[in-house]
């Protein structure tokens, strides 16, 4: 009978510890589950930022190239107007 009482006391002593350990594991699992959503959110924001930056740089570069092309067209037009018209025909559309 004393062995049974000792076992029950030991069980009552260790029961809260095991429950606490399970709760701690649940917290870790929820943290692990939340990690990908946080990671993907930050990754999505970073890629959106890089996409915007790339778009701005591309537009700036295309405007610069259009100005250069216009200067070249004007120079060629002074030398040979027919060649300039045929060479740069439809270049603004492209």
ROBADREN-885795 format. One line per 2 residues: their letters; for each residue z negated, x negated, y negated of C-alpha. Coordinates in steps of 0.1 Angstrom, whole numbers. Example, Ala and Ser with C-alpha at 12.3 -4.5 7.8 and 13.67 -1.06 7.14 Angstrom:
residues 2
AS = -78 -123 45  -71 -137 11
END
This chain:
residues 94
XX = 0 0 0  -7 -29 -24
XX = 26 -43 -17  42 -10 -27
XX = 22 -9 -59  32 -45 -67
XX = 68 -36 -61  66 -6 -84
XX = 49 -26 -111  75 -53 -108
XX = 102 -27 -110  87 -11 -141
XX = 84 -45 -157  121 -55 -151
XX = 136 -21 -157  136 -23 -196
XX = 150 -58 -194  180 -48 -173
XX = 186 -18 -196  186 -40 -227
XX = 209 -65 -210  234 -36 -202
XX = 232 -24 -238  240 -60 -250
XX = 270 -61 -227  283 -28 -241
XX = 280 -43 -276  300 -74 -265
XX = 326 -52 -249  330 -31 -280
XX = 333 -62 -301  360 -76 -277
XX = 378 -43 -279  377 -43 -317
XX = 389 -78 -319  426 -71 -312
XX = 427 -43 -337  412 -66 -364
XX = 435 -94 -354  466 -73 -354
XX = 457 -57 -387  454 -91 -403
XX = 486 -103 -386  504 -72 -398
XX = 492 -78 -434  502 -114 -433
XX = 537 -107 -420  542 -80 -446
XX = 532 -105 -473  556 -131 -459
XX = 584 -105 -457  579 -96 -494
XX = 578 -132 -504  610 -139 -484
XX = 628 -109 -499  619 -120 -535
XX = 631 -155 -529  663 -143 -513
XX = 671 -120 -542  663 -148 -567
XX = 687 -172 -548  715 -146 -546
XX = 712 -139 -584  714 -177 -590
XX = 745 -180 -568  761 -150 -586
XX = 756 -167 -620  771 -199 -606
XX = 801 -180 -592  807 -163 -625
XX = 806 -197 -643  832 -211 -619
XX = 853 -180 -623  853 -184 -661
XX = 863 -221 -658  891 -214 -634
XX = 903 -185 -655  908 -209 -684
XX = 929 -232 -662  948 -206 -641
XX = 941 -169 -647  962 -157 -617
XX = 944 -180 -593  910 -169 -606
XX = 919 -132 -602  931 -137 -566
XX = 903 -160 -556  875 -140 -570
XX = 889 -105 -562  862 -85 -545
XX = 836 -113 -546  811 -91 -564
XX = 814 -66 -536  807 -92 -510
END
